[in-house]
């Protein structure tokens, strides 16, 4: 062990999952210099026992919604942009082209068409991601979900060339807490407090309240897109110094973007979710034939139990979703958060505005009992993916297996009907595996300003990554798919969410 360092285990229960809250397992250890730990009891122990190893520390800083100050200025970076010859599609000359990076405190200050063309071209038309759209992000701001009063100060980045053309954008927030992110760093904040620093405010590049993988640095599909990407990454790092904050966190980027960020000094972190892949199934029964006989039988029995309760399950989209559906769904959503000791990040107005702005991108699955709404599941529809988001039911009632039907099986059937490649059911819940949703790696990138603390976090992440790999390997062995099925054939393909996704994480 290095001189002056002791091992401090961060055993802090935090709350996770989408709409609900579940205590996490203890994290691996993090090594930090105890000479900087700010704790009276710890100092007494160290004075009495100089070689003592502290096995646990607990929360020091309470959650704070302190006033966040925006950066009220632009700055310019002189970038080397390759110019393409019109006659030859090859680089010819390199010119110095100034790229202006603007910091804006509301997405409303950016034209929707400028933002959305960056979002669309960063994914491709076939893989559009509704969560990075101007409509979704502006809805969060306008309905008071992601606003300074809730600890989210928008500080979005916009890259423009000399002609004023928008080349790239970044959804970025200055935050006074770590809630609504789903990549948990509460223990890091507690450790940094005892280390002698202030973890908050911090910078967060993400889609608030949405643990959904997608592009985070949104750039136009141009010959200079890699240069623009790098400029925006450097600009985020520049903001760390201008704001004088502890850290910058990019949550749920694509694996490819995470790798690019590592070249700028970001630390990579790996998480896990459960996704279902559609192998051109013509029907739900065809999917079931890929399962082992016992698993196939269990799913059929679960669906029969729902039918036996005389429930009517419907899939609504666009104009089919009325105001009373959203009112009912908000009650269901609040029932889930209240029962799970969670926090209701989303407002009633959010759901109504989401429906009016993005109706065709929304799938609301509802259940009726004698024409009374009793449960709902919210999904968003991407170019090739169905994203499961929130679920809830009426209070003080229970319908056997209804959650599985509405959140998993209805989503599968919709994906098959619409020809979507996969369903992302989010984090938490090994029970999803037996229903066809397999463990899949997710990524985040973290830049820590303090060098010593950064080294401690890097050590933590190396241990956590090994644990995550082992856990996924074990979970994957519980796959419900029979040998020779479509899903089993993915084991050696790029779709397989194990070794192929960990190639560059060792």
Protein Blocks (a to p, Z undefined) as FASTA:
>chain_A
ZZhiacddddddddedjklccdddddddddddfklpccfklmmmmmmmmmbccfbdcdfb
dcddddddddfbddddddddddddfkbccdfbdcdddddddddfbfklpcfklmmmmmmm
mnopklccfklpmklmmmmmmnomagfknopacfbdcdddfkopafbdcdddddfbfehk
lpacklmmmmmmmnopafbdcdddddehiacdddfbdcdddfklmmmmmmmmmmmmmmmm
mnopabdcdehiafklmmmmmmnopacddddddddddehiabfklmmmmpcfklmmmmmm
mmmmmmmnopacdddehjllcfklmmmmmmmmmmmmmmnopacfbafklmmmmmmmmmmm
pccddddeehiafbdcdddddfkbccdfbdcddehiacehklmmmmmmmmmmmmmmnopa
bdcebeehjklmmnopacdddddddddfblmlmmmmmmmmmmmmmmmmmmmmmmmmmpcb
dehiaklmmmmmmklcclmmmmmmZZ
